[in-house]
Amino acid sequence: MEKGAKIYVAGHAGLVGSALVRALERAGHSNLLLRKHAELELTDGAAVRAFFEREKPEYVFVAAAKVGGIVANNTYRAEFIYRNLQISANVIHEAWRAGVKRLLYLGSSCIYPRDCPQPMKEEYLLTGPLELTNRPYAVSKIAGIELCWSYNRQYGTQFIAAMPTNLYGPGDNYDPETSHVLPALIRKAHEAKARGDRELSVWGTGTPRREFLYSDDAAEACLFLMNLPAEKYGSFLANEAAPPLVNIGCGEDQTVRELAELVARVVGFEGRLVFDTSKPDGTPRKLQDVSRLEALGWRPRIGLREGIERAYADFRAHAGKIAAAGKVKAR
Ligand SMILES: NC(=O)c1ccc[n+]([C@@H]2O[C@H](COP(=O)([O-])OP(=O)(O)OC[C@H]3O[C@@H](n4cnc5c(N)ncnc54)[C@H](OP(=O)(O)O)[C@@H]3O)[C@@H](O)[C@H]2O)c1
């Protein structure tokens, strides 16, 4: 991406989008096109069309989505599939119409089958049944990948899809009802410590294995992909039998119990962990195979402990706002 290129980050106020903006600014990009949800409703096809026709971005990162943790995904199933299908279809279609040079679409590892062989390779997409709790979200994200691939095949666009593992970092969602496991644990451990509790309740059995990546590392990976030289970028487009798909992760996982213990140590909660087995576990293991990304030359920089320390510092900086608003995100 040229330094002066017009770059649209859809969902720039979110966890991934804000990390993308930081990464782009660090890399010297100043011509960023940013619209908050309140300014541009991406489920509104006419509004998205007018926006792309008027602004004509050259590069697009699609980090806008209705996102949530396991309970939100399981409860608001219709909203998750309907809104995410609309966002993906509107943005990708209008990006093609506007002649966007490259587009990077963000999905997540939930696109892979529930009982996927581990680590999960890109080619395992659509090789088995999906996890039921987030199936509508996963199907909408698979549709996004299929859109990128189909537009490349029919119209010659250069759209790729990146699937980050579980992410966390500054500006995460700490809402107890809709947050992901790591920010949820940070908040719960912080509040349990503040109250002087002797126990911290962790959802599920603690046995599922999960991989985590700091959001700024994920954003750096997205920029790295978008900036690949033509022959390497083209490797995603050349294979007519495979979608233009790449995993983003660190290649290491741990159990939810190990994660909760680490969060408790970082936060300074010294009580006991208890596991609430009335809450669902989700997929037993989710570890991405990141050999495709590594072969291109990218590796993360921020380890899990350092990342949790940074995320906790950001949480504390916003703790008053989060506590006052209850459900609000730290942004
Ligand atoms: N967080 C993770 O662990 C993770 C892991 C892997 C992949 N990803 C992927 O990364 C992408 C972004 O996730 P995230 O965690 O950054 O989510 P997020 O923090 O919730 O951010 C999503 C952003 O999109 C905006 N948005 C949602 N619906 C919109 C709409 N209809 N029109 C316009 N803007 C809309 C949101 O605005 P409002 O908040 O105002 O609605 C928010 O700013 C998703 O595709 C997700 O699958 C995330």
PDBQT file of the ligand as one rigid body, heavy atoms in Angstrom, charges set to zero:
ROOT
HETATM    1  N1  LIG A 401     -12.191 -10.404  18.890  1.00  0.00    +0.000 N 
HETATM    2  C1  LIG A 401     -11.685 -11.562  18.511  1.00  0.00    +0.000 C 
HETATM    3  O1  LIG A 401     -11.247 -12.359  19.346  1.00  0.00    +0.000 OA
HETATM    4  C2  LIG A 401     -11.589 -11.931  17.059  1.00  0.00    +0.000 A 
HETATM    5  C3  LIG A 401     -10.889 -13.089  16.751  1.00  0.00    +0.000 A 
HETATM    6  C4  LIG A 401     -10.799 -13.468  15.436  1.00  0.00    +0.000 A 
HETATM    7  C5  LIG A 401     -11.407 -12.721  14.461  1.00  0.00    +0.000 A 
HETATM    8  N2  LIG A 401     -12.078 -11.604  14.780  1.00  0.00    +0.000 N 
HETATM    9  C6  LIG A 401     -12.760 -10.926  13.685  1.00  0.00    +0.000 C 
HETATM   10  O2  LIG A 401     -12.385  -9.576  13.573  1.00  0.00    +0.000 OA
HETATM   11  C7  LIG A 401     -13.522  -8.833  13.133  1.00  0.00    +0.000 C 
HETATM   12  C8  LIG A 401     -13.743  -7.679  14.101  1.00  0.00    +0.000 C 
HETATM   13  O3  LIG A 401     -13.905  -8.216  15.414  1.00  0.00    +0.000 OA
HETATM   14  P1  LIG A 401     -13.715  -7.303  16.721  1.00  0.00    +0.000 P 
HETATM   15  O4  LIG A 401     -13.395  -8.232  17.823  1.00  0.00    +0.000 OA
HETATM   16  O5  LIG A 401     -12.833  -6.155  16.424  1.00  0.00    +0.000 OA
HETATM   17  O6  LIG A 401     -15.205  -6.804  16.932  1.00  0.00    +0.000 OA
HETATM   18  P2  LIG A 401     -15.701  -5.448  17.658  1.00  0.00    +0.000 P 
HETATM   19  O7  LIG A 401     -14.695  -5.008  18.654  1.00  0.00    +0.000 OA
HETATM   20  O8  LIG A 401     -17.084  -5.695  18.104  1.00  0.00    +0.000 OA
HETATM   21  O9  LIG A 401     -15.693  -4.397  16.468  1.00  0.00    +0.000 OA
HETATM   22  C9  LIG A 401     -16.566  -4.488  15.407  1.00  0.00    +0.000 C 
HETATM   23  C10 LIG A 401     -16.821  -3.094  14.903  1.00  0.00    +0.000 C 
HETATM   24  O10 LIG A 401     -17.748  -3.173  13.828  1.00  0.00    +0.000 OA
HETATM   25  C11 LIG A 401     -18.773  -2.212  14.047  1.00  0.00    +0.000 C 
HETATM   26  N3  LIG A 401     -20.020  -2.656  13.469  1.00  0.00    +0.000 N 
HETATM   27  C12 LIG A 401     -20.767  -3.731  13.839  1.00  0.00    +0.000 A 
HETATM   28  N4  LIG A 401     -21.880  -3.803  13.101  1.00  0.00    +0.000 NA
HETATM   29  C13 LIG A 401     -21.827  -2.758  12.232  1.00  0.00    +0.000 A 
HETATM   30  C14 LIG A 401     -22.700  -2.281  11.232  1.00  0.00    +0.000 A 
HETATM   31  N5  LIG A 401     -23.846  -2.922  10.976  1.00  0.00    +0.000 N 
HETATM   32  N6  LIG A 401     -22.368  -1.164  10.549  1.00  0.00    +0.000 NA
HETATM   33  C15 LIG A 401     -21.215  -0.509  10.831  1.00  0.00    +0.000 A 
HETATM   34  N7  LIG A 401     -20.341  -0.912  11.762  1.00  0.00    +0.000 NA
HETATM   35  C16 LIG A 401     -20.654  -2.016  12.467  1.00  0.00    +0.000 A 
HETATM   36  C17 LIG A 401     -18.887  -2.122  15.536  1.00  0.00    +0.000 C 
HETATM   37  O11 LIG A 401     -19.515  -0.930  15.941  1.00  0.00    +0.000 OA
HETATM   38  P3  LIG A 401     -20.488  -0.942  17.240  1.00  0.00    +0.000 P 
HETATM   39  O12 LIG A 401     -19.707  -1.577  18.355  1.00  0.00    +0.000 OA
HETATM   40  O13 LIG A 401     -20.801   0.493  17.432  1.00  0.00    +0.000 OA
HETATM   41  O14 LIG A 401     -21.675  -1.774  16.827  1.00  0.00    +0.000 OA
HETATM   42  C18 LIG A 401     -17.421  -2.183  15.952  1.00  0.00    +0.000 C 
HETATM   43  O15 LIG A 401     -16.810  -0.919  15.885  1.00  0.00    +0.000 OA
HETATM   44  C19 LIG A 401     -14.699  -9.814  13.060  1.00  0.00    +0.000 C 
HETATM   45  O16 LIG A 401     -14.874 -10.259  11.748  1.00  0.00    +0.000 OA
HETATM   46  C20 LIG A 401     -14.251 -10.974  13.901  1.00  0.00    +0.000 C 
HETATM   47  O17 LIG A 401     -14.772 -12.203  13.465  1.00  0.00    +0.000 OA
HETATM   48  C21 LIG A 401     -12.190 -11.180  16.071  1.00  0.00    +0.000 A 
ENDROOT
TORSDOF 0
